[in-house]
Amino acid sequence: IQFLTAPYIRIPLILDFFANGDPGRLTALKTKSLQMIVDSALFEPGNWRPADFTDVITEIPVVSSDKLQALLATPHGTLFNEIAKSPDVVTSCVIKMLERALDMDVGKYTKVVSTGPLILYTIRLAVRIEGYLKYALSKCIP
């Protein structure tokens, strides 16, 4: 739960939590309430700042909470920032989540079996993140 409160490391920690470790973690994503929490944590834009913001950290720890919030803000949102700084973490975790979800497939879709909603959610999550990746690529290539 503490993953959700750390703005700059929240996305890789959440993705890694479900992509690695006990398969029961991934199967927990069959529930709609957990899906909504994960989506909120991944796709929340976070604090905004202008692209020309140039303030730097001059003291550690940053005492002023207003200055800390300004320093942790991003011009395009936290997911775009994560894609720009370390896209390999995002993509490898999402691919692993997809592979693990598909490995749990029983071969026939039913709402009662836990794999149906899980597979549909991981596909939806991957497609949404792919959209972010495509947009980021289109803005980076001249």
C-alpha positions in Angstrom: 0.0 0.0 0.0 2.9 2.4 0.7 3.8 2.1 -3.0 0.8 4.3 -3.8 2.2 7.2 -1.8 5.6 7.5 -3.4 5.1 9.7 -6.5 8.3 9.1 -8.3 8.8 5.4 -7.8 5.1 4.4 -7.7 4.8 3.2 -11.3 7.8 0.9 -11.5 7.1 -0.5 -8.0 3.4 -1.3 -8.8 4.2 -2.9 -12.1 7.1 -4.9 -10.7 4.9 -6.0 -7.8 2.3 -7.6 -10.2 4.8 -8.8 -12.8 7.2 -10.7 -10.5 6.9 -12.8 -7.4 3.9 -14.8 -6.4 1.4 -15.5 -9.2 -1.4 -14.8 -6.6 -0.5 -11.2 -6.9 -1.4 -11.1 -10.5 -4.6 -13.1 -10.1 -5.7 -10.5 -7.5 -6.1 -8.1 -10.5 -9.3 -10.0 -11.5 -11.2 -7.8 -9.0 -12.6 -4.6 -10.4 -11.7 -2.6 -7.3 -8.0 -3.4 -7.5 -8.0 -2.8 -11.2 -9.4 0.7 -10.5 -6.7 1.4 -7.9 -3.9 0.3 -10.2 -5.3 2.3 -13.1 -5.5 5.4 -10.8 -2.0 5.0 -9.6 -0.5 4.4 -13.1 -2.5 6.9 -15.1 -2.8 9.8 -12.6 -1.1 12.8 -14.2 0.3 14.1 -10.9 1.4 17.6 -10.2 2.0 19.7 -13.3 4.9 22.1 -14.0 5.9 24.1 -17.0 8.4 22.5 -19.4 10.8 25.4 -18.8 10.9 25.0 -15.0 14.5 25.1 -14.0 14.6 25.0 -10.2 17.1 22.5 -8.8 17.6 20.7 -5.4 19.9 22.8 -3.3 19.4 21.0 0.1 18.7 17.4 1.2 16.2 16.8 2.6 13.9 19.4 1.1 12.3 21.0 4.1 9.6 23.1 2.3 6.7 20.9 1.3 5.7 23.4 -1.4 9.2 23.3 -2.9 9.2 19.5 -2.7 5.9 19.3 -4.6 7.3 21.7 -7.3 10.4 19.6 -7.7 8.5 16.3 -8.0 6.1 17.8 -10.6 6.4 16.9 -14.3 5.4 18.7 -17.5 3.6 15.7 -19.0 2.6 13.5 -16.2 4.2 10.7 -14.2 3.7 7.9 -16.7 5.2 10.0 -19.5 8.1 10.8 -17.2 8.6 7.1 -16.5 8.5 6.3 -20.2 11.1 9.1 -20.9 13.5 8.1 -18.1 13.2 4.3 -18.0 10.9 2.7 -20.6 12.5 -0.7 -20.2 11.0 -1.2 -16.7 7.5 -0.3 -17.9 7.6 -2.4 -21.0 9.3 -5.4 -19.5 6.8 -5.5 -16.6 3.8 -5.1 -18.8 5.0 -7.9 -21.2 5.7 -10.2 -18.2 2.2 -9.5 -16.8 0.6 -10.3 -20.2 2.6 -13.5 -20.5 1.8 -14.7 -17.0 -1.9 -13.9 -17.4 -2.1 -15.8 -20.7 -0.3 -18.7 -19.1 -3.2 -18.9 -16.7 -5.7 -19.3 -19.5 -8.0 -22.3 -19.2 -9.0 -22.3 -22.8 -12.7 -21.2 -22.4 -13.9 -17.8 -21.3 -16.3 -17.7 -18.4 -16.8 -14.8 -16.0 -16.7 -17.2 -13.0 -13.1 -18.4 -13.8 -10.6 -15.9 -12.6 -8.5 -15.9 -15.7 -11.1 -14.2 -18.0 -11.3 -10.8 -16.3 -7.6 -10.9 -15.5 -6.6 -11.5 -19.1 -9.0 -8.8 -20.4 -7.6 -6.3 -17.8 -3.9 -7.0 -18.6 -4.6 -6.6 -22.3 -6.5 -3.4 -21.7 -3.6 -2.1 -19.5 -1.0 -3.1 -22.1 -3.0 -1.3 -24.9 -3.3 1.9 -22.8 0.4 1.9 -22.0 1.2 1.2 -25.7 -0.8 4.3 -26.5 1.3 6.4 -24.2 4.5 4.8 -25.7 3.3 5.6 -29.3 2.5 9.2 -28.4 5.9 9.6 -26.7 7.7 8.2 -29.7 5.7 10.5 -32.1 6.8 13.5 -30.1 10.5 12.5 -29.8 11.2 11.6 -33.4 11.7 14.7 -35.6 
